[in-house]
Amino acid sequence: MPSFYIETLGCQMNVLDSELAASGLIQLGLSATESLRDADVILFNTCSIRQHAEDKVYSALGRLTGWRERNPGGVLGVLGCMAQKDQRLIFRRAPHVDFVLGPGQLDRLPGVVQALLLEKTEGRIPAKELLVSLPRLERKHAEVVDSFRRYDPIRLPETRLRRFQALVRVMFGCDKFCSYCIVPSVRGPEQSRSPQEILDEVKTLTDQGVLEITLVGQTVNSYRFKEGEKTTRLADLLDKICGVDGLRRVRFVTNYPRGMDDELLQAVRDLPKVGKHLHVPAQSGSDAVLQRMKRNYTVSDYRELIDRIYDTIPGVSMTSDFIVGFCGETEEEFTETIDLVKYGRFKNSFIFKYSARPGTKSAELFADDVPEPVKKRRNNELLAVQDSISLEMNRKFIGRKVDILVEGPDELGNRLTGRTSCDRVVVFDGDSTLVGTFIELDIVDAAPFTLAASGG
């Protein structure tokens, strides 16, 4: 029985795609292996958000030239966003790659792998396979949409990291066209799944023992599905999902600031199963930078959103994303971002140095003119501000009781970890039989990224 190995880089959407890929290959008769060296089929599910992620893949592919010489019958494929972006460039930089397959072609993966294994077993030299969707801006909208084929079959439980947690895609693609972002090009136009299809998947997952699901989409709060005269939005979908028996908790990521309407905030407040945590990337605290980023809102808009969230949802936590060193960012503009972080009181923020992506408007229109040492300094400064806020916010939990879903051992394997409804990580001493259960704990200490509890 041939074996396969998948290495996944990037966002939760890629994690979900890897689960779908693994399910398709297992149903084909292949077995999963955690050893790259022992695999007959090696797949890299790639990310194009930052240059570092792409460099990592090309470096890994370079190290596999020896594997190819030892395994002429093996199959090597590149999936995901970098596959859609770089296409034939991958073959030029790594001639030993057999196929390149974009995220809008994932349904074709089992057939491609099966055909390549057969051809190589028969001693034939197969042609390179390039399976990608149409360019976003060069064809008619309907044609482009059709070329980004939706693929959301039920995954096998063994492909998930944890049997009691699952990701559920509610929409595919993005229509926001932020100037720095490659996602609309590599993931295609926004397409929302039907609520009934999503509901059926959630019911199947809970029958498999799933207690917590996370709804995912590039801009998940852009979810819209029109059927006749009725339009279902994310708040409506959450209400339907929360009615599924056996399901204990629902989360959703990632949100676009302009889509955070009062109806959605009220749903988060009123539906007990919905986690009281919202991830809403701001990206910058400067109006001038936001305009160059083409984010289509102002700092005042985002501050008003922060106020509405905290006023509407008791006990909610917010997290955000920020890019430092964007094209032309001055010290004053960076200081405005620090001010926004202080105002937001975020649980934590994901902070990145700007990385110019070929094919984006910012790479075309603006010079990447902030020196790397300045980017690094600003990154560290903003992290220090956020860490201080995170510690202050976490210390407020000392002496309180929290309910957590126990997820498993910590990175060192010495203690157990779990998450609260507001997405705070809790570490504690406890028996492994608690994994996959909800328990109540007393918080006794706090650090910027974790809460510590007395034993469960």
C-alpha positions in Angstrom: 0.0 0.0 0.0 1.6 3.3 -1.0 2.0 5.9 1.7 1.7 9.7 1.6 3.0 12.7 3.5 1.5 16.2 3.6 3.3 19.2 4.9 1.0 22.2 5.5 1.9 25.8 5.7 -0.3 28.8 6.2 -3.8 29.5 7.4 -6.6 27.3 8.8 -8.0 27.2 5.2 -4.9 25.3 4.2 -5.2 23.0 7.3 -8.7 22.2 6.1 -7.6 21.6 2.5 -4.9 19.2 3.8 -7.5 17.2 5.7 -9.6 17.0 2.5 -6.6 15.9 0.5 -5.7 13.2 3.1 -9.3 11.9 3.1 -9.3 11.6 -0.6 -6.0 9.7 -0.7 -7.0 7.4 2.1 -10.2 6.5 0.3 -8.0 5.9 -2.7 -6.2 3.2 -0.7 -3.1 5.1 0.4 -2.0 5.3 4.0 -0.7 8.4 5.9 2.8 8.5 7.2 4.5 11.1 9.5 7.9 10.3 7.9 8.7 12.2 4.8 11.6 9.8 4.0 9.3 6.8 4.0 6.5 8.3 1.8 5.7 7.2 -1.7 3.7 10.5 -2.3 5.0 13.8 -0.9 2.7 16.9 -1.0 3.4 20.5 0.1 0.3 22.5 0.7 1.7 26.0 0.4 1.0 29.6 1.4 1.8 32.8 -0.5 1.0 35.4 2.1 4.7 36.1 2.9 7.9 35.5 1.0 9.3 33.5 3.9 6.6 30.8 3.5 7.5 30.4 -0.2 11.2 30.3 0.4 10.7 27.5 2.9 8.9 25.4 0.3 11.5 25.9 -2.4 14.2 25.0 0.1 12.4 21.8 1.1 11.9 20.9 -2.5 15.6 21.4 -3.1 16.4 18.9 -0.3 14.2 16.3 -2.0 16.4 15.8 -5.0 18.0 12.8 -3.2 14.6 11.4 -2.4 13.7 11.5 -6.1 16.9 9.7 -7.1 16.1 7.0 -4.5 12.4 6.8 -5.4 11.9 7.2 -9.1 8.4 5.8 -8.7 7.5 8.3 -6.0 5.2 11.3 -6.6 6.0 14.8 -5.6 3.3 17.5 -5.7 2.9 21.2 -4.8 -0.6 22.3 -3.7 -2.2 25.5 -2.5 -1.8 29.2 -3.0 1.9 29.1 -4.1 0.9 26.5 -6.7 -1.8 28.9 -8.1 0.6 31.9 -8.0 3.9 30.4 -9.3 2.5 27.7 -11.6 5.2 26.6 -14.1 7.9 28.5 -12.2 7.8 25.7 -9.7 8.8 23.2 -12.4 11.6 25.4 -13.5 13.0 25.8 -9.9 12.3 22.2 -8.9 12.3 20.0 -12.0 11.7 16.8 -10.0 8.2 18.0 -9.0 5.5 15.9 -10.8 2.5 18.2 -10.5 1.3 21.6 -9.4 -2.3 21.9 -8.3 -4.1 25.1 -7.1 -6.6 25.3 -4.3 -9.5 25.6 -6.7 -8.6 22.2 -8.2 -8.4 20.1 -5.0 -11.1 17.7 -6.1 -8.8 16.5 -8.9 -6.0 15.5 -6.5 -6.9 11.8 -5.9 -7.2 11.1 -9.7 -3.9 12.9 -10.5 -2.0 10.9 -7.8 -3.6 7.6 -8.8 -2.7 8.2 -12.5 0.9 9.2 -11.7 1.5 6.2 -9.5 0.1 3.9 -12.2 2.2 5.4 -14.9 5.4 5.2 -12.9 4.7 1.6 -11.8 4.4 0.7 -15.5 7.8 2.3 -16.1 6.4 5.3 -18.1 7.7 8.8 -17.6 4.5 10.9 -17.1 4.2 14.5 -18.3 4.2 17.3 -15.8 0.7 18.1 -14.6 -0.3 21.8 -14.1 -3.8 22.1 -12.7 -4.7 25.6 -11.8 -7.7 28.0 -12.0 -8.2 30.9 -14.4 -6.5 34.3 -13.9 -8.8 36.4 -11.7 -8.8 39.5 -13.9 -8.3 38.2 -17.4 -11.5 36.2 -18.0 -15.3 36.7 -17.4 -16.4 36.5 -13.8 -18.6 33.5 -14.3 -15.7 31.6 -16.0 -13.3 32.4 -13.2 -15.8 31.3 -10.5 -16.4 28.0 -12.3 -12.6 27.4 -12.5 -12.3 27.7 -8.7 -14.1 24.4 -8.0 -15.6 24.0 -4.6 -14.6 20.8 -2.8 -16.0 20.1 0.6 -16.7 16.3 1.0 -17.0 14.9 4.5 -13.5 14.2 5.9 -12.4 11.1 7.6 -12.1 11.6 11.4 -8.5 10.4 11.4 -7.4 13.2 9.2 -8.2 15.8 11.8 -5.6 16.9 14.4 -8.2 16.3 17.2 -11.3 14.1 16.8 -13.4 16.4 18.9 -12.6 19.6 16.9 -13.2 20.4 13.3 -13.0 23.1 10.7 -16.0 23.8 8.5 -15.6 26.0 5.4 -18.5 28.3 4.9 -17.1 30.3 2.0 -14.2 30.3 -0.5 -12.3 33.2 -2.0 -12.1 36.9 -1.4 -13.3 40.1 -3.2 -11.7 42.7 -1.0 -8.5 43.2 -3.1 -6.4 44.8 -0.3 -3.3 46.2 -2.1 -0.8 44.0 -0.3 -2.7 40.7 -0.5 -2.4 37.9 -3.0 -5.4 35.9 -1.7 -8.1 37.2 -4.2 -5.8 36.0 -7.0 -5.0 32.6 -5.7 -8.3 31.8 -3.9 -10.6 33.3 -6.4 -13.9 35.1 -6.1 -16.1 34.9 -3.0 -18.4 31.8 -3.1 -20.7 30.9 -0.2 -21.9 27.4 0.5 -25.6 26.7 1.0 -26.7 26.8 4.7 -28.2 23.3 4.4 -25.0 21.9 3.1 -23.1 23.4 6.0 -25.7 22.3 8.5 -25.6 18.7 7.1 -21.8 18.7 7.5 -22.0 20.0 11.1 -24.5 17.2 12.0 -22.2 14.6 10.5 -19.2 15.9 12.4 -21.1 15.9 15.7 -22.2 12.3 15.0 -18.4 11.6 14.7 -17.9 13.1 18.2 -17.0 16.7 17.3 -17.7 19.1 20.2 -16.3 22.3 18.7 -16.3 23.6 15.2 -14.7 26.6 13.7 -16.3 28.2 10.6 -13.6 29.4 8.2 -13.5 31.8 5.3 -11.1 34.3 4.0 -13.6 37.0 5.2 -16.0 34.8 7.0 -18.4 37.6 7.9 -18.9 38.3 4.2 -20.9 35.0 4.1 -24.1 35.5 2.0 -26.3 32.8 0.4 -29.3 33.8 -1.6 -32.0 31.2 -2.3 -35.1 32.7 -3.9 -36.1 35.7 -1.9 -34.3 34.6 1.2 -30.7 35.6 2.0 -28.8 33.8 4.8 -26.0 35.8 6.5 -23.5 34.7 9.0 -25.7 35.6 12.0 -28.5 33.4 10.6 -26.1 30.6 9.9 -24.8 30.7 13.5 -28.3 30.4 14.8 -29.0 27.3 12.7 -25.7 25.6 13.7 -26.2 26.3 17.4 -29.4 24.2 17.2 -27.4 21.0 16.4 -27.6 18.5 19.2 -24.2 17.5 20.7 -22.4 20.5 19.5 -20.9 22.5 22.4 -19.0 25.4 20.9 -18.8 27.4 17.7 -16.1 29.8 16.5 -15.6 31.7 13.3 -12.6 33.3 11.6 -11.4 35.6 9.9 -13.6 38.8 9.9 -13.3 41.9 7.8 -14.0 45.1 9.8 -16.7 46.6 7.6 -18.7 43.4 7.8 -19.1 43.5 11.6 -22.8 44.6 11.7 -24.9 44.7 14.9 -26.8 41.6 13.9 -23.7 39.5 14.0 -22.5 41.0 17.3 -25.8 40.3 18.9 -25.7 36.7 17.7 -22.3 36.3 19.4 -23.8 37.9 22.5 -27.0 35.9 22.6 -26.1 32.4 21.3 -24.5 30.5 24.3 -22.6 28.1 22.1 -20.8 30.8 20.1 -17.3 31.6 21.5 -17.0 35.1 22.9 -14.0 36.0 20.8 -13.6 38.0 17.6 -10.6 38.1 15.3 -10.9 41.4 13.3 -7.6 42.4 11.6 -6.9 46.2 11.6 -3.5 46.0 9.8 -2.6 49.6 10.6 -3.5 52.5 12.9 -2.8 55.1 10.3 -5.4 56.4 7.8 -2.7 57.2 5.3 -1.4 53.6 5.4 -4.9 52.1 5.4 -5.6 54.1 2.3 -2.5 52.7 0.6 -3.5 49.3 1.8 -6.9 49.8 0.2 -8.6 48.6 3.4 -11.7 50.8 2.8 -12.2 52.0 6.4 -10.6 54.6 8.6 -9.0 54.4 12.0 -12.1 56.2 13.4 -14.3 53.4 11.8 -12.2 50.7 13.5 -12.2 52.5 16.9 -16.0 52.8 16.6 -16.1 49.0 15.9 -14.0 48.3 19.0 -16.4 50.3 21.1 -19.5 48.5 19.6 -17.9 45.1 20.2 -17.1 45.8 23.9 -20.4 47.5 24.5 -22.5 44.7 22.9 -20.8 41.5 24.1 -19.9 41.1 27.8 -16.7 39.3 28.4 -15.7 39.3 24.8 -12.0 39.2 23.7 -10.7 40.7 20.5 -7.6 39.8 18.5 -6.2 41.6 15.5 -3.5 41.6 12.8 -1.0 44.3 12.0 1.6 44.9 9.3 4.6 47.0 10.1 6.9 48.6 7.6 4.3 48.9 4.9 5.3 51.0 1.9 6.1 54.5 2.9 5.2 54.0 6.6 6.7 56.9 8.6 7.6 56.9 12.3 4.5 59.0 12.9 2.2 56.5 11.1 3.8 53.6 13.1 3.2 55.5 16.3 -0.5 55.8 15.3 -0.6 52.0 15.1 0.8 51.7 18.6 -2.0 54.1 19.7 -4.6 51.8 18.1 -3.2 48.7 19.8 -3.3 50.5 23.2 -6.9 51.6 22.5 -8.0 48.2 21.4 -6.9 46.3 24.4 -6.6 43.2 22.3 -6.1 39.8 23.8 -3.2 39.4 21.4 -2.2 40.6 18.0 -0.5 38.8 15.1 2.2 41.2 13.9 4.1 40.8 10.6 6.7 42.7 8.8 5.6 43.8 5.3 6.6 41.4 2.5 6.0 42.6 -1.0 4.1 40.0 -3.1 4.5 40.0 -6.9 1.1 40.3 -8.5 -0.3 42.7 -5.8 -1.1 46.3 -6.3 1.2 47.5 -3.6 4.1 45.7 -5.3 3.1 47.4 -8.5 2.4 50.9 -7.2 4.6 51.5 -4.2 8.3 51.0 -3.4 9.1 48.7 -0.5 11.1 51.5 1.0 11.1 50.8 4.7 14.6 49.3 5.5 14.6 45.8 7.0 16.2 46.9 10.3 13.4 49.5 10.7 10.8 46.8 10.0 12.4 44.5 12.6 12.5 47.3 15.2 8.9 48.3 14.7 7.8 44.7 14.8 9.6 44.2 18.2 8.3 47.5 19.6 4.7 46.7 18.7 5.0 43.1 20.1 6.3 44.6 23.4 3.3 46.9 23.6 0.9 44.1 22.9 2.6 41.7 25.3 2.3 44.2 28.1 -1.5 44.6 27.3 -2.0 40.8 27.1 -0.4 40.3 30.5 -2.5 43.0 32.0 -5.7 41.6 30.6 -4.8 38.0 31.5 -4.0 39.0 35.2 -7.7 40.0 35.5 -8.6 36.3 35.3 -6.6 35.3 38.5 -9.0 34.1 41.1 -11.8 33.4 38.6 -13.3 30.1 37.4 -13.3 29.3 33.7 -14.8 26.6 31.5 -12.3 25.1 29.0 -12.3 22.4 26.4 -9.2 20.4 27.1 -7.2 20.0 23.9 -4.2 18.0 24.9 -0.6 18.3 26.2 1.3 21.5 26.0 4.4 21.8 23.8 6.7 20.2 26.4 4.2 17.4 27.1 4.3 18.2 30.8 0.9 19.8 31.3 -2.5 19.9 29.7 -3.9 22.8 27.8 -7.4 24.0 26.8 -9.2 27.2 25.7 -11.9 29.3 27.2 -14.9 30.6 25.3 -13.0 33.9 24.9 -10.1 31.9 23.4 -7.6 32.2 26.2 -5.2 29.3 26.6 -5.1 27.6 30.0 -2.4 25.3 31.2 -2.8 22.9 34.2 -1.8 19.6 35.7 -4.3 16.9 34.9 -4.8 13.4 33.7 -4.8 12.7 29.9 -8.3 11.2 30.2 -9.6 14.8 30.4 -8.6 15.5 26.8 -11.7 16.2 24.7 -13.9 17.2 27.7 -15.2 20.5 29.1 -14.1 21.2 32.7 -14.1 24.1 35.1 -10.8 25.4 36.6 -9.6 28.0 39.0 -7.1 30.5 37.5 -4.1 31.0 39.8 -1.5 32.8 37.6 -1.1 34.5 34.2 1.4 35.2 31.5 1.0 37.2 28.3 -0.1 34.2 26.3 -1.5 31.7 28.8 -3.4 31.4 32.1 -2.4 28.9 34.7 -5.0 26.9 36.6 -4.9 24.6 39.6 -5.1 20.9 38.7 -8.1 19.5 37.0 
